[in-house]
C-alpha cells in the first residue's frame, strides 16, 4: 500500500476506533490520546466520519445496548492505513534524526 499522509485528526479518529464508539466518545478519545492537542469539533468529526466510511476505512455498526447513537469501528482496510502511516512517520523520524545528528559534527 502506498503511504498516505493522514491529518492528525484522521489519525486519531482511526486510532480511537479499535472498539465501537459513538461520535462523542471518539472526540474524547482523540483528545486523550493526543494529550489534549487534538480537539475535534462536531462538524469536523462528522464530516471526517462520512469520508472514512466512504473510503471503507471505518464502518457503522449497530449501537450497543440498542441506542440510537451511531457507532463506528475501524475496518481491516483502516488498520492497514494506520500501519502504513506509522511506517511513514517512523521513516520521517529516522531521516530527521540522522540529518540533525550530522549538524552537530
C-alpha positions as CSV (number, residue, x, y, z in Angstrom):
1,X,0.0,0.0,0.0
2,X,1.3,3.4,-1.0
3,X,1.7,5.5,2.2
4,X,-1.0,8.2,2.5
5,X,-0.2,11.2,4.8
6,X,-3.0,11.4,7.3
7,X,-4.0,14.5,9.1
8,X,-3.7,14.3,12.8
9,X,-7.4,14.4,13.2
10,X,-8.0,11.4,10.9
11,X,-5.1,9.5,12.5
12,X,-6.5,9.9,16.0
13,X,-10.1,9.1,14.8
14,X,-8.8,5.8,13.3
15,X,-6.8,5.1,16.5
16,X,-9.9,5.6,18.6
17,X,-12.0,3.0,16.7
18,X,-10.4,-0.2,17.8
19,X,-13.7,-0.8,19.6
20,X,-17.1,0.7,18.5
21,X,-17.6,4.2,19.7
22,X,-20.1,7.0,19.0
23,X,-19.1,10.5,18.0
24,X,-18.7,12.0,21.4
25,X,-16.6,9.0,22.5
26,X,-14.4,9.5,19.5
27,X,-14.0,13.2,20.4
28,X,-13.0,12.3,23.9
29,X,-10.6,9.5,22.9
30,X,-8.8,11.6,20.3
31,X,-8.3,14.4,22.8
32,X,-7.0,11.9,25.4
33,X,-4.7,10.1,23.0
34,X,-3.2,13.3,21.8
35,X,-2.7,14.8,25.3
36,X,-5.3,17.5,24.6
37,X,-3.7,18.6,21.3
38,X,-6.4,17.3,19.0
39,X,-9.9,18.7,19.9
40,X,-12.4,17.7,17.3
41,X,-15.4,20.0,16.6
42,X,-18.6,18.1,15.8
43,X,-18.7,19.3,12.2
44,X,-15.1,18.3,11.6
45,X,-15.7,14.9,13.2
46,X,-18.9,14.0,11.4
47,X,-17.5,15.2,8.0
48,X,-14.4,13.0,8.6
49,X,-16.6,10.0,9.7
50,X,-18.6,10.2,6.4
51,X,-15.4,10.4,4.3
52,X,-13.8,7.5,6.3
53,X,-16.9,5.3,5.8
54,X,-16.9,6.2,2.0
55,X,-13.2,5.1,1.8
56,X,-14.0,1.8,3.7
57,X,-11.6,2.6,6.5
58,X,-14.3,2.6,9.1
59,X,-17.8,1.1,9.3
60,X,-21.0,2.0,11.1
61,X,-22.1,-0.7,13.5
62,X,-25.4,-1.2,15.4
63,X,-25.3,0.8,18.6
64,X,-24.5,-1.3,21.7
65,X,-27.5,-1.5,24.0
66,X,-29.9,-0.8,21.2
67,X,-29.3,3.0,21.5
68,X,-30.0,5.4,18.6
69,X,-26.5,6.9,18.5
70,X,-24.4,5.8,15.6
71,X,-21.3,3.8,16.4
72,X,-18.3,3.2,14.3
73,X,-15.3,0.9,14.2
74,X,-12.1,0.6,12.1
75,X,-12.1,-1.9,9.3
76,X,-9.2,-4.1,8.1
77,X,-8.5,-1.5,5.4
78,X,-8.4,1.2,8.0
79,X,-5.9,-0.8,10.1
80,X,-3.7,-1.1,7.0
81,X,-3.9,2.6,6.5
82,X,-2.8,3.2,10.2
83,X,0.1,0.8,9.8
84,X,1.3,2.4,6.6
85,X,1.1,5.8,8.3
86,X,3.1,4.6,11.3
87,X,5.8,3.3,8.9
88,X,5.8,6.6,7.1
89,X,6.2,8.5,10.3
90,X,9.0,6.2,11.5
91,X,10.8,6.9,8.3
92,X,10.4,10.7,8.7
93,X,11.7,10.5,12.3
94,X,14.7,8.3,11.4
95,X,15.6,10.6,8.5
96,X,15.2,13.7,10.6
97,X,17.3,12.3,13.4
98,X,20.1,11.2,11.0
99,X,20.3,14.6,9.4
100,X,20.1,16.5,12.7
101,X,22.9,14.3,14.2
102,X,25.1,15.4,11.3
103,X,24.6,19.0,12.1
104,X,26.3,18.7,15.5
105,X,29.5,17.3,13.9
